[in-house]
Amino acid sequence: MRTGSIHDRPASGAWRAVLAVALLAASFGCTHEPAFRRQAEEEGLIDAIRDTLLSSVEAEKSAVLATTDEESLAMARESRRLAEKIDGLVGDLRTRIEADGRTTVAESFAAFVARWKELEAVDDRLLTLAVRNTNLKAMRLAARDGFAAVDRFLVAMDAMARSSNDPETIRTLNAAAIAALREQSLLQIHIPSSDDAEMTRLEGQMAELAASVDRALATVRASNAVPAGALDTAAEAWAEQRRITTEALKLSRENTNVRSFDVSVHEKRVVTRECLDALAALRSAVASSPQANR
């Protein structure tokens, strides 16, 4: 009877050793592996947020610098799509961080979210401006329709000057032609200007030049020194030029391209850097968190 019990002892000891190893392995699997996996997932999400953020910035820059409405709209849509993707990634990251309950990581996450919300607000304002392209539209209007109207006006004025023998009438017509050209050149300065005071000054000069053309046309008409038909042609071209200039000035004053570019290279750049710095701090917090090493 006792011989059997002696043979049982080593088997019982071996079983206890095997059981201890199994419990240790189970304990390792329940602590180290999930913690390590959570850390890797969080770091992967942070890296994905950073990569997507940089892609969104590139799309925003393309929207600001685009030379057509179509390209600007397409790039703005892409930037917003990427921002929505970031929101989804941030939501996934929030779920994991809240589940872990690590105070340092939670604080770093909150700091990043605050910066990201600031960046989203800047982007929304910036892209809304960029896609309107009022400066580009003003430039195209002035360069195409505006110059065409001025050209018709100048041709008509030159024809009248050539047909007249009155020196005073010729001087008046030439002065009006020069004034029209000067006004058109000031419009080209007005469109890209970002200074309200400068734009106001330019508008004042343009108004004076336009008034001098109006007076010249009225003087020539009253003198009966040129054919009425030729004068009517010049007056029609000038009226068209005034309509185009008024519209171009209105678009120029909105300054959406100038303003969006300014926001992009100054305010957006600063907020983007702060956002990326906060994201880097969050990644460091995740990597160095005590729970990640348990």
Buried (B, 14 or more C-beta within 10 A) or exposed (E): EEEEEEEEEEEEEEEEEEEEEEEEEEEEEEEEEEBEEBBEBBBEBBEBBBEBBEBBBBBBBBBBBBEEEEBBBBBBBBBBEBBEBBEEBBEBBBEBBEEBEBEBBBEBBEBBBEBBEBBBEBBEBBBEBBBBBBBBBBBBBBBEBBBBBBEBBBBBBBBBBEEBEBEEBBEBBBBBBBBBBBBBEBBBEBBEBEEEEEBEBBBEBBEEBBEBBBBBBEBBBEEEBBEEEBBEBBBBBBEBBBEBBEBBBEBBBBBBBBBBBBBBEEBBEEBBEBBBEBBBBBBBBBBEBEBBEE
